[in-house]
Amino acid sequence: QVHLVESGGGLVQAGGSLRLSCAASGRTLSDYYMGWFRQAPGKEREYVASIRWSNGYTIHAKSVKGRFTISKDNAKNTVYLQMNSLKPEDTAVYYCAARTVQTNEYGSWGQGTQVTVSS
């Protein structure tokens, strides 16, 4: 399994920006997708974005498209989520996750980082 550690969460005003980081270790990531998910209080976990490590192909959920950007740094084995134009409804615990390209299920998860957007 891949060990994942998120950082970068915090409190920000609506319209502001944050960048989340997810440091990965324990596996070579060339055969992995890395994803970001979020879970707000009382709601189900929601997919945010993902990136294929080998070629940088990205997908973003409709709810964040144009505001959030997933990226990676190969040298640092780190995935980022740049979040701009934040809204109060973006408030959630954000999780980094990893899955191999052979599976559809994310099997490795970080501990989560809290993002709170005030109005």
Sequence and secondary structure as in RCSB ss.txt:
>XXXX:A:sequence
QVHLVESGGGLVQAGGSLRLSCAASGRTLSDYYMGWFRQAPGKEREYVASIRWSNGYTIHAKSVKGRFTISKDNA
KNTVYLQMNSLKPEDTAVYYCAARTVQTNEYGSWGQGTQVTVSS
>XXXX:A:secstr
  EEEEE  EEEETT  EEEEEEEESS GGGEEEEEEEE TTS  EEEEEEETTT  EEE TTTBTTEEEEEETT
TTEEEEEE S  GGG EEEEEEEEETT SS  EE   EEEEEE 
